[in-house]
Amino acid sequence: MEIINGNKLAKPILDEVREQVKKYEQAPKLHIILATNDESSQKYVELKKKKATDLGIDCMIHSLTVDNSALEIAEAITQLCEPPELDIPCVVIVQLPLFPHQQDDQDLIINAISPGTDVDGMTAFNQGMLAHGVFIVSPAAVVAVVEMINSVFGADENGIPQVAGKHVVIVNDTILVGRPLAESLLHAGATVTVAHEHTLNLEGITNQADILISATGKVGLITADHVKESATVIDVGSIKTENGVKGDVARTPELEEKVAYLSQVPGGVGPLTIACLFRNLIELHELQRESVSDHEADPTG
């Protein structure tokens, strides 16, 4: 078995982002909307802020309270997405999950982000573009998983995974991971099965996977019985326990002997996701700068 090291894959991406940021007269701005008491989310946001500072990116955390309504959160996001001057590019991310009473209005909150500032590719517009094969930005966790797949199977000159004919099983159906990841891999020619909480006979389905991706947040859900020989297993889970950070995959000797590749937890998808988020930021920043240049060239447009 070979370990897929997310920290190692993240380094060249972060180095590239750091060098690009140095070229800007004005630092890119990242606004993070934090409307949750979830401890893991709060820690993850702090990691993003720390990494942003290290890269020379301005990162502002907007902490909202349980008393804020979904409409108030949406209005705050709208204001961030409409800076007073065209030459102040910024990007916005809503850290999920939200407070429980706001989760029914999650779509309202997320879609308050303008598509051009949607650094995590969660708006209906950007996910719809992805469904049509137009890759503006995809959720950072999705990009991270694709990077891991590329590290095993390779990619073409456009970064598209060479997985045509592979059977991929994704245990997650959210807009952050499962659905956009399925779209990305379908466009690459993979056969994709998406499993979720209502899936029957999960073990029978995951045993068919050449590439198994699990992102449930349930410690040890995936055991040796869930994987077939020589499968590639990518563990998106990152759960804090009394015994340290654990993933969805029960990393036993039996499982390790069975699989060909396994992403590590911690140090796997997590750090690579943060790196991919900042690469998304640079890509959107460049698009915004182009838009400003076009406006300056034709102020009537």
BELQUI-V475523 format. One record per residue. PSI is psi as a letter, one per 20 degrees, with the letter a starting at -180 (999 if undefined). D_CENTER is the distance of its C-alpha to the mean C-alpha in Angstrom with 2 decimals. Layout:
psi=[PSI | PSI]
d_center=[D_CENTER | D_CENTER]
This chain:
psi=[p | p | p | o | o | h | g | g | h | h | g | h | g | h | g | g | g | g | h | g | h | h | i | p | h | p | p | q | p | p | p | p | o | o | m | q | j | p | g | g | g | g | h | h | g | h | h | g | g | g | h | g | g | h | i | k | p | p | p | p | p | n | o | r | r | i | i | p | r | h | h | g | g | g | h | g | g | g | h | h | i | m | q | h | q | h | k | m | q | r | q | q | p | o | p | q | r | r | q | g | i | i | h | h | k | g | g | g | g | g | j | i | p | q | h | i | j | n | h | j | k | i | q | h | g | h | h | h | g | g | h | j | j | o | n | f | q | q | p | h | h | g | h | g | g | g | g | g | g | h | h | g | i | r | q | a | i | j | j | p | q | m | j | p | i | q | o | p | p | p | n | p | k | r | i | h | f | g | g | h | g | g | g | g | h | g | h | i | j | q | p | p | p | p | q | a | h | j | p | q | l | g | g | h | g | h | i | i | p | h | o | p | p | p | l | h | j | o | p | j | g | o | r | h | i | i | q | r | p | k | q | p | p | o | o | i | q | n | p | p | r | h | k | a | p | r | a | h | p | o | n | r | h | g | g | h | h | h | r | g | q | p | q | q | p | r | j | d | h | f | h | h | g | g | g | h | g | h | h | g | g | g | g | h | g | g | h | h | h | h | g | g | g | h | g | h | h | m | i | i | 999]
d_center=[25.60 | 23.35 | 20.53 | 17.21 | 16.73 | 13.30 | 15.28 | 17.41 | 14.81 | 13.19 | 16.69 | 17.58 | 14.44 | 15.25 | 18.89 | 18.39 | 16.62 | 19.46 | 22.10 | 20.89 | 20.89 | 24.45 | 25.61 | 24.97 | 27.86 | 25.66 | 22.49 | 19.29 | 18.46 | 15.33 | 16.07 | 14.25 | 15.70 | 16.34 | 18.29 | 18.41 | 20.52 | 17.99 | 18.64 | 15.40 | 13.50 | 16.25 | 16.09 | 12.38 | 13.23 | 16.24 | 14.47 | 12.48 | 15.90 | 17.69 | 15.62 | 15.95 | 19.66 | 19.95 | 18.64 | 20.99 | 18.61 | 19.92 | 17.68 | 19.13 | 18.24 | 19.88 | 20.77 | 22.18 | 24.43 | 25.12 | 27.90 | 25.78 | 25.74 | 22.89 | 24.99 | 25.32 | 21.60 | 21.23 | 24.18 | 22.81 | 19.64 | 22.00 | 24.06 | 21.26 | 20.35 | 24.05 | 25.18 | 28.97 | 29.07 | 27.44 | 27.09 | 24.61 | 21.17 | 18.31 | 14.77 | 13.69 | 10.91 | 11.92 | 11.05 | 11.30 | 13.64 | 16.49 | 20.10 | 21.46 | 23.88 | 21.29 | 18.97 | 21.31 | 20.74 | 16.94 | 17.17 | 19.78 | 17.79 | 14.57 | 16.85 | 18.82 | 16.31 | 17.85 | 15.90 | 16.77 | 15.18 | 11.98 | 9.61 | 6.41 | 8.31 | 9.33 | 13.04 | 15.42 | 16.50 | 13.38 | 12.56 | 16.27 | 16.33 | 13.82 | 16.23 | 18.97 | 17.52 | 16.96 | 13.80 | 13.63 | 9.96 | 7.18 | 3.84 | 2.52 | 2.25 | 4.75 | 6.14 | 6.57 | 8.31 | 10.18 | 11.29 | 12.63 | 14.35 | 15.78 | 17.14 | 19.14 | 20.13 | 19.94 | 18.91 | 21.16 | 21.86 | 19.09 | 16.37 | 16.61 | 16.65 | 20.25 | 19.89 | 22.48 | 24.42 | 22.14 | 21.54 | 17.96 | 17.66 | 14.46 | 15.25 | 13.01 | 13.53 | 11.24 | 9.76 | 6.28 | 6.74 | 10.41 | 11.75 | 9.67 | 9.49 | 13.18 | 13.91 | 12.61 | 14.68 | 17.55 | 17.92 | 18.22 | 21.04 | 19.79 | 21.26 | 18.57 | 19.32 | 17.12 | 18.51 | 18.25 | 20.55 | 23.42 | 23.41 | 26.79 | 27.55 | 24.03 | 25.68 | 27.47 | 24.37 | 22.21 | 25.33 | 25.12 | 21.80 | 21.91 | 18.19 | 17.10 | 13.54 | 13.68 | 11.34 | 14.16 | 14.72 | 18.30 | 19.83 | 21.62 | 21.07 | 21.01 | 24.35 | 26.36 | 27.79 | 24.48 | 24.08 | 26.41 | 28.00 | 26.10 | 22.73 | 19.44 | 17.42 | 13.78 | 13.32 | 9.97 | 12.36 | 13.24 | 16.32 | 18.98 | 22.41 | 25.93 | 25.57 | 22.46 | 18.77 | 18.59 | 16.28 | 16.82 | 19.05 | 22.62 | 23.28 | 26.99 | 29.42 | 29.84 | 26.18 | 26.01 | 29.15 | 27.84 | 24.48 | 24.20 | 20.78 | 18.72 | 15.68 | 16.88 | 16.07 | 16.00 | 15.07 | 12.80 | 9.09 | 9.04 | 10.62 | 9.05 | 5.50 | 7.89 | 9.74 | 7.40 | 6.85 | 10.62 | 11.25 | 9.85 | 12.21 | 15.01 | 14.77 | 15.10 | 17.72 | 19.65 | 19.73 | 20.97 | 23.57 | 24.77 | 25.20 | 27.22 | 29.33 | 30.08 | 31.12 | 33.35 | 34.94 | 35.63 | 35.68 | 37.14 | 34.12]
